[in-house]
Amino acid sequence: MTYWIWITRNINKAVLTALLLFVPALCQANDIPRITLLLSSKQPVYQLVADSIHSSLNTTTNIEENTIDSIDSISGAPTIVLTIGSAAFEKALGKFKTSPIIASFLPRRVYEELLARAFRSSNNTTAIFIDQSMLLQLALARLITPTGTTIGTVFGASSINERERVYHAAKTMGFNIKSVVLNSDNNPVNTLQPIIQDTDVFLAIPDQSAFNRASAKWSLFLALRLKKPLIGFSEKYVDAGALAAIFSSPQQIGQHAAEALDAYLETGIIVEPSHPKYFTVKTNLKSRQTINIQMNDAAVLQQQLGGAH
């Protein structure tokens, strides 16, 4: 064997070895999932959800963070898309026809409306909602009024779709329900007063038409004047005078969304749409004293509801 043949063979062996070592690394790089995190805007509340997703993920992966203003710069089909807010989900439905989508931080009814409008299969689409389940809210009402028999509520143009779920939850929790539809031309006081007066507890359901600032203010005023517990739907509502509410912070929703993303990356299976797994119960001490109601503190109520979501 000549010297030059020996050199050539050794060079070929070295090149082949390098290629064999490089191929697994190349395959591994190509196997890294490409995740698009799409925010509805740059508002801080959406960034809080995004930050919670980043910090809660168990999987080390590549996440591209965008807002809907830069959605056109996203090329190709991501492995999966995680949206934050209603606007981001709506844009993602139009942009990413084949990629799985996990929507987060949007109301259940908005998710269902947008999904139906897009004619998209639910097999590769899911959501972590911003609102709590009706069953959980009625479970809170039952804890606050253990001997109560009737719960009242008012539906509006958008929340009327929640009627069946409210009635089902009320029946499950042993309540009879008294409700009315509040239209934009109705007098909120004349509509709200008999409902609140004739029931043991009042459930406020968010609705752009039914619970604008005026009707929300009147429902709180009437509930306190009539000494009836009002279950709100947000922390601000409790601060304004509602007796109690269940709500999930942006961080809590982000944590749940991260778990849904981890589950998909590990199994390739999209989880079922879900109300927030993590939530907080808050009560208003001043309203509690005004109503003169005997009930457990918020921490105890939250512990009692821990398995109800």
Secondary structure, 3 states (H helix, E strand, C coil): CCHHHHHHHHHHHHHHHHHHHHHHHHHHHHHCCEEEEEECCCCHHHHHHHHHHHHHCCCCCEEEEEEHHHHHHCCCCCCEEEEECHHHHHHHHHHCCCCCEEEEEECHHHHHHHHHHCCCCHHHEEEEECCCCHHHHHHHHHHHCCCCCEEEEEECCCHHHHHHHHHHHHHHCCCEEEEEECCCCCCHHHHHHHHHHCCCEEECCCCCCCCCHHHHHHHHHHHHHCCCCEEECCHHHHHHCCCEEEECCHHHHHHHHHHHHHHHHHHCCCCCCECCCCCEEEECHHHHHHHCCCCCCHHHHHHHCCCCC
